[in-house]
Amino acid sequence: MEGKSEAYKEAGVDIDLATQLLKNVKGRIASTRTPQVLAPIGGFGGLYRIDLTRWKRPVMVVSVDGVGTKLMIAQMMEKFDTVGHDIVNHCINDIAVQGATPVYFLDYIGIGKMRSPLYEDVLTGCADACRAEGVCLIGGESAEMPGMYGNDFDLVGCITGIVEEDQIITGEKIRPGHVALAIGSNGLQTNGFSLARKVLFEKAGYDVKDRPACLQGKSVGEALLEPHQCFWKAVKAALDCGFPLDGIAHITGGGLYDNVPRILPEDVDVRFQAGKILDAPPIFSLIREAGGIDPYEMYRVFNMGAGMVWFVPQEKADEGLALIRNAGFRAMAIGEVLPGSRKVEVVL
């Protein structure tokens, strides 16, 4: 039976528009496909064949996360392509710390009102980020819910990777004498935006288009929207050459203080030297000065220029720094491992 009904559309959900917008980006999504993907776009479930000629004892590693209130900055800027990179790269980093090769990604967009080009820009960003890292955007879900999100939207992603069981990086090999190497970040990544927004927009009265001198030509909005970098290429380079990468921490919400203890053995501490940490992007100084925020709290909330931290034997520190830099990132030795009880200290 065929017919035409406008009831759902009048309730705020336009199925035809959602279908058309997805059609607009299917080619970009399809460009991320790998031979292991068996199901076409649009199925009820994605199918992925594990290549058992490559993996002998494969362990699936998964992580799910969201972009958080960084989406509000995207709304203010009316710029939506970079948040797709944010969610993909953040999720990849989360499983890279365990040595997992990322293989496929799933996205979820919940939106109050389906609209263009927001929808296409977000998915294009996801697809481009996946393709850059050799990851298949195997599928996802979009839900138009006008009574839930209003004019806003949410973006969530789930990454799946594979690691050989005997090659999982756990941090258990971290011992006193190991050195902490930082990979430099280019901004807030996807964390701390609730504090950043309160300080910069409510307290200091900045607009996203303002260009304070300290931001070196960037607007406040541009500095905040810097896309989260993916550090997988550096991790992969280390794994490929058998480098002793004994522990990795992705520095997300909670900074060095909360993320590093997650991988430490019970009997060690880590002491970081703030003065050795890579020059933090100037957006951090702007937030600290505009909000009068204590340096300790800055390191509790933000990555402060250290997007990922590797723990390596002292005699391998220079080789590790070279691997990171050759992969295209800034790097610096910023701390040491000491006997202790899983505590982290940042010497300011």
C-alpha positions as CSV (number, residue, x, y, z in Angstrom):
1,M,0.0,0.0,0.0
2,E,1.5,3.4,-1.0
3,G,0.5,6.7,0.3
4,K,1.8,9.9,1.7
5,S,1.7,11.0,5.3
6,E,3.0,14.3,6.8
7,A,2.2,13.4,10.4
8,Y,5.8,12.4,11.4
9,K,7.2,15.4,9.6
10,E,4.8,17.7,11.3
11,A,5.9,16.2,14.6
12,G,9.5,17.4,13.8
13,V,11.1,14.3,12.2
14,D,11.8,14.4,8.4
15,I,12.6,10.9,7.3
16,D,13.0,11.9,3.6
17,L,15.5,14.6,4.5
18,A,17.6,12.3,6.6
19,T,17.7,9.7,3.8
20,Q,18.8,12.3,1.3
21,L,21.5,13.8,3.5
22,L,22.9,10.3,4.2
23,K,22.9,9.6,0.4
24,N,25.0,12.8,0.0
25,V,27.9,11.4,2.1
26,K,27.6,7.7,1.3
27,G,30.4,7.9,-1.3
28,R,32.8,9.5,1.3
29,I,31.9,6.8,3.8
30,A,32.3,4.0,1.2
31,S,35.8,5.3,0.5
32,T,36.9,4.0,3.9
33,R,35.9,0.4,3.2
34,T,38.4,-2.4,3.5
35,P,38.2,-6.0,2.1
36,Q,37.3,-7.2,5.6
37,V,34.0,-5.3,5.5
38,L,31.2,-7.6,4.3
39,A,27.9,-5.6,4.7
40,P,26.9,-2.6,2.6
41,I,26.1,0.8,4.1
42,G,22.5,0.8,5.5
43,G,22.3,-2.7,6.9
44,F,21.0,-3.5,10.4
45,G,24.5,-4.5,11.5
46,G,28.0,-4.2,10.3
47,L,29.9,-7.3,9.3
48,Y,33.7,-7.4,9.7
49,R,35.8,-10.5,9.0
50,I,39.0,-10.9,11.1
51,D,42.0,-11.9,8.9
52,L,43.3,-15.0,10.8
53,T,46.3,-15.1,8.5
54,R,47.4,-11.9,10.1
55,W,46.1,-12.4,13.7
56,K,47.0,-15.5,15.6
57,R,45.5,-14.8,19.0
58,P,43.4,-11.7,18.3
59,V,41.9,-9.7,21.2
60,M,39.2,-7.2,20.4
61,V,39.7,-3.8,22.0
62,V,36.8,-1.4,22.1
63,S,36.2,2.2,23.4
64,V,33.3,4.6,23.2
65,D,33.3,8.3,23.9
66,G,31.7,11.6,22.9
67,V,32.9,15.1,21.9
68,G,31.2,16.7,24.9
69,T,30.6,20.4,25.1
70,K,33.1,21.1,22.4
71,L,30.1,20.7,20.2
72,M,28.8,24.0,21.6
73,I,31.8,25.8,20.3
74,A,31.1,24.2,16.9
75,Q,27.6,25.5,17.1
76,M,28.8,29.0,18.0
77,M,31.3,28.9,15.1
78,E,28.8,27.2,12.7
79,K,31.7,24.9,11.8
80,F,31.0,21.2,12.0
81,D,33.7,19.3,10.0
82,T,36.4,19.2,12.7
83,V,34.3,17.5,15.4
84,G,34.1,14.4,13.2
85,H,37.9,14.3,13.4
86,D,37.7,14.8,17.1
87,I,35.6,11.8,17.9
88,V,37.5,9.4,15.6
89,N,40.9,10.5,16.7
90,H,40.0,10.5,20.4
91,C,38.7,7.0,20.2
92,I,41.7,5.7,18.2
93,N,44.1,7.1,20.8
94,D,42.1,5.4,23.6
95,I,42.8,1.9,22.2
96,A,46.2,2.7,20.8
97,V,47.4,2.9,24.4
98,Q,46.9,-0.8,24.7
99,G,48.7,-1.5,21.4
100,A,45.6,-2.1,19.4
101,T,45.4,-1.6,15.6
102,P,42.1,0.3,14.9
103,V,40.0,-1.5,12.3
104,Y,36.5,0.0,12.3
105,F,34.5,2.9,13.7
106,L,30.8,3.4,14.5
107,D,29.2,6.9,14.9
108,Y,26.0,8.1,16.5
109,I,24.5,11.5,15.8
110,G,21.5,12.6,17.9
111,I,20.1,15.8,16.7
112,G,17.1,18.0,17.5
113,K,16.5,19.1,13.9
114,M,18.1,17.3,10.9
115,R,19.8,20.0,8.8
116,S,22.4,20.6,6.1
117,P,25.3,21.1,5.9
118,L,25.8,20.2,9.6
119,Y,24.9,16.5,9.0
120,E,27.1,16.1,6.0
121,D,30.0,18.0,7.5
122,V,30.1,15.9,10.7
123,L,30.0,12.6,8.8
124,T,32.5,13.9,6.2
125,G,34.9,14.7,9.1
126,C,34.4,11.2,10.5
127,A,35.1,9.6,7.1
128,D,38.1,11.7,6.4
129,A,39.6,10.9,9.8
130,C,39.0,7.2,9.4
131,R,40.5,7.1,5.9
132,A,43.6,9.0,7.2
133,E,44.3,6.2,9.7
134,G,43.2,3.2,7.5
135,V,40.0,2.6,9.6
136,C,36.7,1.6,8.1
137,L,33.7,3.7,9.0
138,I,31.6,0.6,9.1
139,G,28.3,2.3,10.0
140,G,26.4,4.3,12.5
141,E,23.1,5.8,13.5
142,S,21.4,9.1,13.2
143,A,18.3,10.0,15.3
144,E,16.3,13.1,14.9
145,M,14.7,13.9,18.2
146,P,13.2,17.4,18.4
147,G,11.9,17.0,21.9
148,M,15.2,15.9,23.2
149,Y,17.9,18.0,21.7
150,G,16.2,21.2,20.7
151,N,18.5,22.9,18.2
152,D,21.5,21.1,19.5
153,F,23.1,17.7,18.6
154,D,25.3,15.1,20.2
155,L,28.1,13.1,18.6
156,V,29.3,9.8,20.0
157,G,31.7,7.2,18.5
158,C,32.8,3.6,19.1
159,I,36.1,2.3,17.9
160,T,37.1,-1.4,17.6
161,G,40.7,-2.5,17.3
162,I,42.7,-5.8,17.4
163,V,45.9,-6.7,19.3
164,E,47.7,-10.0,19.6
165,E,47.1,-11.3,23.1
166,D,50.8,-11.5,24.0
167,Q,51.4,-7.9,22.8
168,I,48.8,-6.0,24.9
169,I,50.3,-2.9,26.5
170,T,49.2,-2.8,30.1
171,G,51.7,-0.7,31.9
172,E,52.7,-3.6,34.2
173,K,56.3,-3.3,33.0
174,I,56.8,0.3,34.1
175,R,59.5,0.3,36.7
176,P,61.5,3.0,38.6
177,G,64.0,4.5,36.2
178,H,61.7,4.6,33.3
179,V,61.3,7.9,31.5
180,A,58.0,9.6,30.6
181,L,57.9,11.0,27.0
182,A,55.2,13.4,26.0
183,I,53.7,13.8,22.6
184,G,52.7,17.4,22.1
185,S,49.0,18.3,21.8
186,N,47.7,21.2,19.7
187,G,44.9,22.3,22.1
188,L,42.3,21.1,24.5
189,Q,41.6,18.0,22.4
190,T,38.1,17.1,23.6
191,N,38.3,17.8,27.3
192,G,37.8,20.7,29.7
193,F,35.4,22.7,27.6
194,S,32.9,23.3,30.3
195,L,35.6,25.2,32.3
196,A,36.9,26.9,29.2
197,R,33.5,28.1,28.1
198,K,32.7,29.4,31.6
199,V,36.0,31.3,31.9
200,L,36.3,32.7,28.3
201,F,32.7,33.5,27.5
202,E,31.0,34.1,30.8
203,K,33.7,35.5,33.0
204,A,36.1,37.2,30.4
205,G,33.3,38.1,27.9
206,Y,35.2,36.9,24.8
207,D,33.4,36.2,21.6
208,V,34.4,33.2,19.4
209,K,35.6,35.7,16.7
210,D,37.8,37.7,19.1
211,R,41.6,37.5,18.3
212,P,43.6,38.1,21.5
213,A,47.3,38.8,20.8
214,C,48.4,35.7,22.7
215,L,46.6,33.4,20.3
216,Q,49.0,34.4,17.5
217,G,46.5,35.2,14.8
218,K,43.8,32.7,15.7
219,S,40.4,33.6,17.0
220,V,39.2,32.2,20.3
221,G,36.8,29.9,18.5
222,E,39.5,28.6,16.1
223,A,41.9,27.8,19.0
224,L,39.2,25.9,20.8
225,L,38.1,24.0,17.7
226,E,41.6,22.7,16.9
227,P,40.9,19.1,16.1
228,H,42.1,16.4,18.4
229,Q,45.2,14.8,16.8
230,C,45.5,11.1,16.3
231,F,48.8,9.7,17.7
232,W,48.4,6.2,16.2
233,K,51.1,6.7,13.6
234,A,53.7,7.2,16.3
235,V,52.5,4.2,18.3
236,K,52.4,2.0,15.2
237,A,56.0,3.0,14.3
238,A,57.1,1.9,17.8
239,L,55.2,-1.4,17.6
240,D,56.5,-2.1,14.1
241,C,60.1,-1.9,15.1
242,G,59.7,-3.7,18.4
243,F,60.5,-0.7,20.5
244,P,60.0,-1.3,24.3
245,L,56.9,0.8,24.7
246,D,56.0,-0.4,28.3
247,G,53.1,1.9,29.0
248,I,51.0,4.6,27.3
249,A,48.5,7.1,28.8
250,H,46.1,9.2,26.7
251,I,45.8,12.5,28.5
252,T,42.1,13.2,28.5
253,G,39.8,14.8,31.1
254,G,41.6,14.7,34.4
255,G,45.0,15.6,32.9
256,L,48.2,13.9,34.0
257,Y,47.0,13.5,37.5
258,D,44.0,11.3,36.7
259,N,45.1,9.5,33.5
260,V,48.6,8.3,34.3
261,P,47.7,6.4,37.4
262,R,45.3,4.2,35.4
263,I,48.3,2.3,33.9
264,L,50.8,2.4,36.7
265,P,51.8,-0.7,38.8
266,E,51.0,-0.5,42.5
267,D,54.6,0.2,43.6
268,V,55.6,3.2,41.4
269,D,55.1,7.0,41.3
270,V,55.7,9.4,38.5
271,R,57.1,12.9,38.9
272,F,56.6,15.3,36.0
273,Q,58.6,18.5,35.6
274,A,56.2,21.2,34.4
275,G,59.1,23.2,33.1
276,K,60.1,20.4,30.7
277,I,56.6,19.9,29.3
278,L,56.3,21.0,25.7
279,D,55.2,24.6,25.1
280,A,51.5,24.4,25.7
281,P,49.3,25.9,23.0
282,P,48.6,29.5,24.1
283,I,44.9,28.8,24.6
284,F,45.8,27.3,28.0
285,S,47.5,30.5,29.1
286,L,44.5,32.5,28.0
287,I,42.2,30.3,30.1
288,R,44.4,30.4,33.1
289,E,44.8,34.2,33.1
290,A,41.2,35.0,32.3
291,G,39.9,32.7,35.0
292,G,42.7,33.2,37.6
293,I,42.9,29.5,37.8
294,D,45.4,27.8,40.0
295,P,48.1,25.9,38.1
296,Y,47.4,22.7,39.9
297,E,43.8,22.8,38.7
298,M,44.9,23.5,35.2
299,Y,46.9,20.3,35.2
300,R,43.9,18.5,36.8
301,V,41.5,19.6,34.0
302,F,43.6,19.9,30.8
303,N,46.3,18.1,29.0
304,M,48.5,21.2,29.2
305,G,50.4,20.4,26.0
306,A,51.0,16.7,26.6
307,G,48.5,14.8,24.5
308,M,49.9,11.3,25.2
309,V,52.6,10.0,27.5
310,W,54.9,7.0,26.8
311,F,56.8,5.2,29.5
312,V,60.1,3.7,28.2
313,P,63.4,2.5,29.7
314,Q,65.8,5.3,30.3
315,E,68.3,4.0,27.8
316,K,65.6,4.0,25.1
317,A,64.4,7.6,25.6
318,D,66.3,9.2,22.7
319,E,65.1,6.5,20.3
320,G,61.5,7.0,21.5
321,L,61.7,10.7,21.0
322,A,63.1,10.1,17.5
323,L,60.2,7.7,16.7
324,I,57.6,10.3,17.8
325,R,59.2,13.2,15.9
326,N,59.7,11.1,12.7
327,A,55.9,10.4,12.9
328,G,55.3,14.2,12.7
329,F,54.7,15.1,16.3
330,R,56.5,17.2,18.9
331,A,58.1,15.3,21.7
332,M,59.9,15.8,25.0
333,A,61.1,13.8,28.0
334,I,59.0,15.3,30.8
335,G,59.2,13.0,33.8
336,E,60.6,10.0,35.7
337,V,59.3,6.9,37.4
338,L,60.1,6.5,41.1
339,P,59.3,3.9,43.8
340,G,56.0,4.7,45.3
341,S,52.2,3.9,45.4
342,R,50.7,5.0,42.0
343,K,50.9,8.7,42.8
344,V,51.5,11.5,40.2
345,E,53.3,14.7,41.0
346,V,53.7,17.7,38.7
347,V,56.5,19.9,39.9
348,L,55.4,23.5,39.0
